[in-house]
Amino acid sequence: MDTQTQKRFAIWQWRTIIVTMLGYAFFYFVRKNFSFAMPGLAAEYGISNTSFGIVMTVVGLVYGFSRYFNGILADRMNARYHMSIGLALCALASLAFGFMPHILGVEIGKAPHILIVAFAILLMLNNIFQGSGYPPCARLLSHWIPPHELATKQSIWNTSHSIGASVLAILCGFIMANMGSDLSNSQQDVEKITRNYVTTLFKDDVKKSSEAIGKVIKVCEPERVAEGYLVDVIYTLKASPEKQDTTTYNFSNEKFFAVKEVVDKAKRENVEISTSEIAEECGIDKAQARATQAIVTRTEHTGAWQWAFWLPGLIALFGAVGLFALLRDTPKSVGLPELETAKTALDNDEGDASARRAYVRKMVYKNPIIWGLAIANFFVYVVRFSVLDWGPKFLTEACGMSYGKAGITVAAFEIMAIVGTLVAGWVTDRFFAGRAHRTCLWCTVGAGVAMGAFYLFYLNPGMAPDWALIGVLAMAGFFIYGPQALIGIAASNQATKKAAATANGLVGIFGYLSTAVSGFGIGWLADHYGWNYVFIGVIAMAVVGILIFLSLWGASRDGYQKANN
């Protein structure tokens, strides 16, 4: 290329990187908002962790296969139309989700099967459309960026995940903490939300609230509702397990309004109030104070989860319009030549369908490195989604954080992920000559260590303040997003630009097969055994990922030599 052409190419290269970055960030606005809506949905409709896990598993699998088929489509379709239309459809699905209880006429207090089915259908449709996000980007970047620069520049692009998720986390944290309807003065609504809360959330909140509580035996509705008693919870004490003493803790209107008065006073005075202070002022123990405070928060912001779908949906809709206006396809579509360093044997047989199929079989389906990356992606995504999908829920329930602070924590996880992704890309090109799989090994080791530290703090509540929990979770984000980005980069390089989207689609299937573990598996573990076993499982997944990356250590940087043999 002459100097003028090189300058023009560089301008279009960075325009493509920036526009697709922003476009993919908007996809996350209408993809991860469900995680922030889950606590509100659980409190208002009594949906269990297991039910959430099943839905997340199903939609994750739908997304994985959608991404695979969209990968095949992306290698053949104009990326401008592919991405912008897909994003617009995702935005419409998100808007519809928030209206669904109104459309079906469902009231607070219970979740009829029709509502859960409607939620599941909308989430599946959303994830079908979500499959049109990453594959067009993978294809475009391999056309615009030479192989020896792909790790660094695509790592910059890959921060789009974290930009979208971190901005969304802050936005949804604010929504859940400040929006919605205040139903805390309605005795009927308080009773409904209290029963849902006890059914779906109480065990973790109470067991984490007081060292004196051992095991929750059962939850029952007493016959004394007329006297102001809503629910009784019977549990054993840790202090004397040999006696198996049992204690009954009743949720009552009197306790609810006492705690509400203390919490509201703290808000008016703009001061933070601890669980211990609430317990002391209301004359109840820490377990009662914490659990009742959780119910007060949920009743004061009823319906806030709907805005977690409406606002991001509107933003994404405007993003789809911008994407259509600014994005273009390959260099050829703007009158520029293709990259000299990314030539393949297929370049001269563009219209030969049989040659294309043979090429894809050779570079993707018969390529052992692609399969190794795909399997490793499974374990990387278990760790990533365990925090991203369940983070708001286990931080508010298991760690006792407020909605606002949980949003900030997940945002910190994503912000450090941006830094980690950039560092991982730079390290790959600077120290490992583009061999992304080697960087993945060390990143996964770091993620495992960070999750181990978080688990240690979780086991010892007084051991570390909230900022330490936020810090170790942020470091987990720093490390785990390196492999998340680099696996796609490695797959693009190994499959070459002519099969990059297909290879990323295949790798993506394995990533989203992980939702069987990070979705249903974690929901079931949390319901039946508590968050303790969830953390053990996540750390074990990280260890397996380390072993797989170790087996790929000797693989080459890219597949262009293989493609031309």
N, C-alpha and C positions, 0 to 999 in steps of 0.2 A: 504494500500500500504506500502511496506517496504521502507526503507530510500533511497535506490538506485533508486527505481521506482519513488518515490516522486521527487527526483532531476531531473530525466529524464522528468517527467511530467511537472515540472515547466519550464524547458528549452523549451519544445515544446509549452507550453501555451504561453510564451512570444514571441516565434518565430511566432506563429499564430497571436497574437495580432498585432505585428509590421508589418508583411507582409500584412495582410489584411488592416491595417491602410494606408500603402503606396499605396496599390492597389486601395482603395476607393478614396484616394486623387487624383490619376490619372484619375478616372472617372470624377471628378469635372473639371479637365483641359479641357475636351471636352464636358462639359455640361453648364458651366456658361460663356464661352467665348462669346456667342451670346449677352449677356448684354452689353459687351464693344464694340461690333461691331455695335450696333444699331445707335449711333449718326452718324457714318460714312455712314451707309446704308441710313439713313434719308436724309443726305445732298446730297449724290450722286444720289439717285434714288427716292427721294421724298416720302418715305414710312412714313405714319402718325403714331402717337402714338396708335390710335385706331386699325390700321392694325397690329402693333406689338402686341398689347394686345390680339387680336383675335388669332394670331399665338401662343402666349405664353399660352393662355388658352387651346387651342386644344392640344398642345404638353404636357402641364402639366397633362391633363386628360389622355392622352396616357401613360405617364410615370406612373401615379397612378395605372392604371389597369395593366400595364406591371409588375409593382412591386408586385401587388397582385398575378398575375398568376405565376410570377417567385418565389414568396414566397411558393406557393404550390409545385412548381417544386424543389425548394431548399431543402425542407424537404425530398426529395427522391433522389437527384442527388449529385454527387461528386463536392464539392465546387471548387476544383482546376480547373477543366475544365469549370465549369459554369462561374466563374469570369473572367478567362483569355481570353476565347473566346469572351465573351461579351464586354470586354474592347477593344480588337482588332477591333471589328466591330464598336464601337463608334469612335475610332480613324480614321478609314477609312471614316466614314460619315463626320467627321469634315474636313478632307483633301478635300473631294469632294465639300463641301460647298464653300470653298474659290475659287475653280476653276469654279463654276457654271456660272458666267457672261461670262467667256471665252468660255465655252462649248456651251452656248446658243447664243453667239454673241451679247450680250446686251451692249450698250454703256452708258456712264454716261449721266444723264439728265432726264431719266424717267425710271420707273419700269413697264415694260409690265406684264400683268397678268401671263404669262408663267414663269417669273423669280420669282414672289412671290409664285406661286404654287410650283415651284421647291424647293425654300427655305423651304416651309412648309413641303413638303414630306421628305426632308433630315432631318429636325428637328424631325419629327415624327419617322423616322427610328432610329435616334440616341437615342430618348427617349424610344423606344421599347427595344433597346439593353441596355440602362442605367438601366432598371429594373433588370438586372442580377448583379448589384453591391451590394446593401445593403442586400437583403434576404440571400444569402449564408453566409455573415458575421454574421447576427443575429443568424443563425442556429449554426455556428461554435462556437461562443462565449458562447452560452448556453451549449454547450457540453464540453468546456474547462474550464469554470469559474463557481465555485459553486454559488448558489443564494445569499448567504450572502456577497459575494465579487463582485457581478455583477455590482452594481451601480458605485463603485469606478473604477474598471478595464475597464468596457465598456465606462465609461466617458473618460478615457484616450484614448481608441480607437476612441471615437467619435470626438476627436479633428482632425481626418482625414478630416472631412468636411472643417474645418476652415483652416487647413494647405494647402489643395488643393486650396481653394478659395482665401486665402490671397496671396499665391505665384502667382496664376493666375492673381489676381488683379494688383500686381506690374508688372508682365510681360506684361500684356495687356495695362496697363497704359503707360509703356515705348514704346510699339509698336505703340499705337495710337498717341503718342506725337512725335515720332522720325522716324517712317518708312513711307512707301508709296511714291507716286510720287508727285513732286512739279508741279502743274498745274497753279500756281498763275500768271504766265506770259502769259497764254493763255486766251485771251479775251473771246473766245467762251466757254471754260470750266468754266471760272469764271461766265459768265452769266447763264449757266445751273445750277451750284451749288447755285448761289444767288437765283434763282427762287425756287429751291427745299427748300432752307433754309427758305425763307420767308413763303412758304406754310406750312411747317411742324414745324418750331421752333421759328419763329419770335415773336409770341405773348408773350410767356413766357419770352424770353430774354429781349424784350423791356419794357414790363410792370414792370420787376424787375430792370431794369437799371435806371429808373428815376422816382422820386416821382411825377413828373409833369404829367405823362401819366396815364390816367384813363382806357379807354376801346378802344381796336382796333376795328374799325367799319368794314373796308374792306381792302383787298389787291388787287391791280390791276396792270396790265402791261400797261404802258403808250405808247402812239404812238411816243414817242420821243427817241426810242432806238438808232436811228442813231446819236442823239446828245449826247449819252453816258448815258442816263437815263434808268435804267433797270426795276425797280419796284417802284410803289408808295404805301405807306401805310397811310391810313387815320385813325386818332384816336382822342379821346376827351382828354381834360386836366382835371386833378384832381382839379387843383387850382380854377377853376370856373365851377363846374358842372351845376350850375343853368343856365348858358348861353349856355352850350353844345357847346363851341367853338371847332372847329375841326382844326387839323393840318395835313399837308401832309409831310411825310418824304420820300424822294426818295433815293434809292440805286443807286449810279452812279459809273462809272469806275474811275472818278477823285477821289472820296472819297475813293474808294477801294485802289487805288495805294498810296494815301497819308497815309492811315492807315498802309498799308503793309510796307512802307518805315520806319515808326516809330517802328513798331513791329520788323522788321528785324534788325534794328540798335540796339535795346535793346538785341536781341539774340546775335549779334556779340560781344557786350560789356559784355555779360553774367550778365545782370541785369534784375530784374523784373520791369515791367512798369504797372501802374494802369490804369483803364479805364479813370479816371479823367485827368491823364497826357496825354493820347492819345487824349482825347477831346480837351484839351488846345492847344496841338501842332498842331492839324489839323484844329482848328477853327470850331469844330462841338460840338453838345451837347453830354451828356453822353450816351443817348439812341443810337444815331447814332454810336458813338465810339464803344460801346460794341457789337452791332449787327454786325458792319463791321469787328471788330476784330475776331468775331466768324467765319465769312466767310473766312477771311484770313487763319485762322488755318485749316479750312476744306480743302481749296484748296491746301495748302502746304503739306498736308499729305493724298492725295487722294489714295484710295486703301489700306490704312494701315489696314483696317478691315479684309482684306484677310489674312494678316499675323497673325491676332488674331485667325484664324482657323488653319493655316498651322503649326506654331511652336508648339502650344499645342498638335495638332494631332500627330506630330512626337514624341514628348515626351511620350505621352500616348501609342503609338505603342511599344516603347521600354519598357515601364512599363508593358505591357501585357506579353512580353517575360519573364521578371523578375518574374512576378507573377506565371506563369506556372512553372518556374524552382524551385521556393522556397516554394510554398504553398502545404500543404497536407490537408487531410480531418479530420475526427473525431479521437479521441484517438485510437480507434480500428484499424484504417488504418496504424498506426505506432507501433502496438503491445502493446499498453497501455490499462489499464482498464478504464471503464467509471467511472464518479464521483459517489461516494457513496451517497452524499447528494442530488443528483438530480435523484434519482430512480423514475420511474413511473410505473403504472400498464401495460403500453404498452411495457415496456422493454422486457417482456417475450412473447409478441405476435407481434413481429416485422413484420412477414410475413402475418399477418391476416388483409386483406384489410378492412373487415367490422368493425373489432375492431378499426382500425385506424380512419375510418370515424366517428364512434360513439365518439371516444375520441376527435377529432377535433370539432365536433358539441358541445360537452359538454364544452370544455375548451375555445373555441373561439366564435362560433356563438350564443351560449345560455348564454354567460357570460356578465352580465350587466356592469362589470367594463371595459372590453375590449371596449364595445360600448361607454362608457363615455370617455375613453381615445381617441378613434377615433374622437369623436365630438370635444373634446378639441384640438386635433391636427389640425383640420381645421382652427381654429382661430389663433393658434400659427404660422402656416405656412403663413397665410395672412400677419402677421407682419414681419416674416422673409423674405419672398420673395419680399415684398414691397421694402425693402431696398436692398436685394441682386440682384434682377432682374432689378429694376428701378434706383438703386443708382447712377450708372455712368451717367445716363441721367438727373435725376433731379438735381444732384450736378453741372453738367456743364451748364444746361439750367436755372434752377430756382435759383441756388445759385451762378452762375457765376464762378465756379472753372475751372481751366485748366484741361485737360485730365490727366496730370501727378498727380496733387493734388487730383483729384477725385479718381484715382487709389489708392493713398496712403490712402485716407479716407476709402474706402471700405476694403482695407487691414487692417486698424486699427480696423474696425468693426469685421473682421474675427479673428484678433490676440487676441482681447479682448474676443472673443467668445471662443477661446481655454482656456483662463484663467477661464472664467465663467463656461465652461463645467466641467473642473477639480474640481473647487470649489463646483459646484452643486453635483457632484458624491460623493465627500468626505463628504459634509454636509448630504447627504441622508443616508449614512452608519453610520456616526458618531453620528448624532443627531436624525434622524428619523427612525433608525433601518431598513433601506432598503426601507422605504415607499416613493418611488420616487414621487408619486403624491402630497405629502405635500410640497416637495421642489419646485415642479412646480408652486404651488400657489404663493409663495413669489417671484419666479423669474419673473412670468408674471406681478406681481404688479410693480416690478422694471423696466421692459421693457416699460410698459405703462407710467410710470413717465418720463423715458428718452426720449421717443418719444414726450411727452408733452413739455419737455424743448426744444427739437429741433424745434418743431412747433412755440414756443414762439420766438426763435431766428430768424426763417424764417420770421415771421410777422414783426420783427423789425430789418432790415438789419444792421443798425448801432449799434445795441445793443451789439453784440459779434463779435470778430475776427474769422477768419477761424479756428484757433486752438480750439476755444470753440465749433464750429459746429462739428469738428472732434471728440472732447471729448465726447459730449453727444451721438453722433451716435455710438461711440465705446462702451459706457456704455449700449446702447440698445443691441448691440451684446453680451456683457457680460451676460446680463440677459436672452435674448430670446433663446440662444442656450442651456441653462439649460433644459427647457422643451422639446426642440427639441430632445435632447439626451435622457432624462429621460423617455419620453413617450414610446420610443422603448424599453428601459430597463424594464419598468413596464409591458409592453405588453408581453415581453419574460418571465418574472417571473410569470405573471398571467396565461399564456398559457402553461408553462413548456417547457423544451427543445424539446419535441416531437411535439410541434405545434408552436414553437417560430416564425419560418419564416412565417407561415400562418397568425398568429396574427399580425405580423409586416406588412404583405402585406395588410391586411384589414385596419389597422390603417393608412398605407401609402396612400390608396385610398382617405381617407378623407383629408389627408394633401394636396394631389394634386388636389382634387376637389376645393380647395381654389384658384386655379389659375383662376377660373371663376371671382373671386373678384380681386386677385392680378395681373391678366393679363388683360383681357378685361375690367374689372371694372375700374381699375386705368388708363388704356390708354384712356378710354372714358371720365372719369372725368377730366383728364389732358387736353384733347383736348377741352372739352366743358365748363369746369368751372375753370380750372387752378389747380396748385398743392396745393393750399390752402385747397380745399375740399378733396384732397387725404390724407393729414395728419389727418384731422378730422376723416375720415373713418378708417384709420389705428388705431388710438387711441381708437375708439369705438370697434373695433375688439378685442383689448387687454382687454377691460373691460368685454366683454362677456366671453372671455377665463378665466378670474379670477373667475367669477361666477361658471363656470363648474368645475374648479378644487376645489372650495370650497365645491361643492356637493359630491366630491369623498374623502373628508378628512378622513372618517372613514373606508376606504377599507383596507384589509389586505395586507401584503407585497408580497406574492406569492400564487400560486394556487396548490402547491404540496400536501397539505393536502386534498384539494378538489379532486385532481386527483386520490388519493388513497382511497377515500371513495366510 
